[in-house]
Amino acid sequence: MIKINSMRFGNIEISENEIINFSDGLLGFEDEKKFCLVDPNDSTLILWLQSAKTPSICFPIIEPNFFTEDFNFTIPQTDLTTLEIEKNNKLVFNILTIPSNATEISANLKAPIVINNTTRSAKQIVLQDNKLSVNENIYEGLKKSISSFKNNQDNNYSSQISKKIKTISL
């Protein structure tokens, strides 16, 4: 078992198979190679990518289908090979910026995180598409998804994600 003293979530205990491995780290955090997904169960549809090494490093992330239907991109072949990505074994997340004014919440579409949900290897991929933004406002799309999600009887996001990859629920 690995113990993480998260500054955001307190003490978290996870097993080795719950670790997501970033061989290259994340942009600006190249030394951070091991993370876990945390679901605070707050109905926001936002998960947190918590560093297993550094308690203060924790990124809000979200699956793009929760705020847009138009986020399509091609993963470069070298990354597909490195991550051993096949048709149905990947998860895609975008890192969020959450300012004090919630209507200004934005997602980094330019550098999504791709996770092989079988091997738990992951990479933040910088896309070369100049139409993609590093701070795409997602407030309206996210608001619609949250409203729909709250009205859905099967609204346990943690169990949905856990079917794909182990998520720590708080």
RAWOMO-V943249 format. One record per residue. N is the residue number from 1. RES is the residue in three letters. PSI is psi in whole degrees, -180 to 180 (* if undefined). Layout:
N|RES|PSI  N|RES|PSI
This chain:
1|MET|145  2|ILE|133  3|LYS|129  4|ILE|127  5|ASN|79  6|SER|134  7|MET|-28  8|ARG|-39  9|PHE|2  10|GLY|-153  11|ASN|128  12|ILE|135  13|GLU|124  14|ILE|157  15|SER|162  16|GLU|-34  17|ASN|-2  18|GLU|-4  19|ILE|137  20|ILE|126  21|ASN|121  22|PHE|102  23|SER|-28  24|ASP|4  25|GLY|-164  26|LEU|160  27|LEU|123  28|GLY|-8  29|PHE|53  30|GLU|-22  31|ASP|-8  32|GLU|105  33|LYS|-21  34|LYS|130  35|PHE|168  36|CYS|158  37|LEU|133  38|VAL|129  39|ASP|112  40|PRO|2  41|ASN|45  42|ASP|12  43|SER|21  44|THR|-11  45|LEU|7  46|ILE|128  47|LEU|171  48|TRP|133  49|LEU|100  50|GLN|128  51|SER|138  52|ALA|-13  53|LYS|-44  54|THR|112  55|PRO|-30  56|SER|-8  57|ILE|112  58|CYS|122  59|PHE|133  60|PRO|133  61|ILE|161  62|ILE|150  63|GLU|135  64|PRO|-25  65|ASN|-10  66|PHE|-12  67|PHE|-9  68|THR|154  69|GLU|-5  70|ASP|8  71|PHE|93  72|ASN|135  73|PHE|162  74|THR|125  75|ILE|126  76|PRO|143  77|GLN|-39  78|THR|-38  79|ASP|-37  80|LEU|-44  81|THR|-48  82|THR|-45  83|LEU|-5  84|GLU|45  85|ILE|131  86|GLU|-178  87|LYS|-48  88|ASN|22  89|ASN|31  90|LYS|151  91|LEU|145  92|VAL|133  93|PHE|156  94|ASN|139  95|ILE|138  96|LEU|155  97|THR|123  98|ILE|96  99|PRO|174  100|SER|-31  101|ASN|104  102|ALA|-25  103|THR|-8  104|GLU|14  105|ILE|137  106|SER|159  107|ALA|146  108|ASN|101  109|LEU|-20  110|LYS|-28  111|ALA|72  112|PRO|159  113|ILE|129  114|VAL|128  115|ILE|130  116|ASN|112  117|ASN|4  118|THR|-51  119|THR|-15  120|ARG|23  121|SER|149  122|ALA|163  123|LYS|143  124|GLN|118  125|ILE|124  126|VAL|115  127|LEU|146  128|GLN|5  129|ASP|112  130|ASN|-10  131|LYS|-16  132|LEU|141  133|SER|152  134|VAL|-9  135|ASN|61  136|GLU|121  137|ASN|127  138|ILE|10  139|TYR|-53  140|GLU|-46  141|GLY|-41  142|LEU|-39  143|LYS|-42  144|LYS|-44  145|SER|-42  146|ILE|-43  147|SER|-45  148|SER|-42  149|PHE|-44  150|LYS|-29  151|ASN|-14  152|ASN|133  153|GLN|-31  154|ASP|69  155|ASN|31  156|ASN|90  157|TYR|-39  158|SER|-43  159|SER|-33  160|GLN|-46  161|ILE|-39  162|SER|-27  163|LYS|-26  164|LYS|-46  165|ILE|144  166|LYS|128  167|THR|137  168|ILE|124  169|SER|139  170|LEU|*
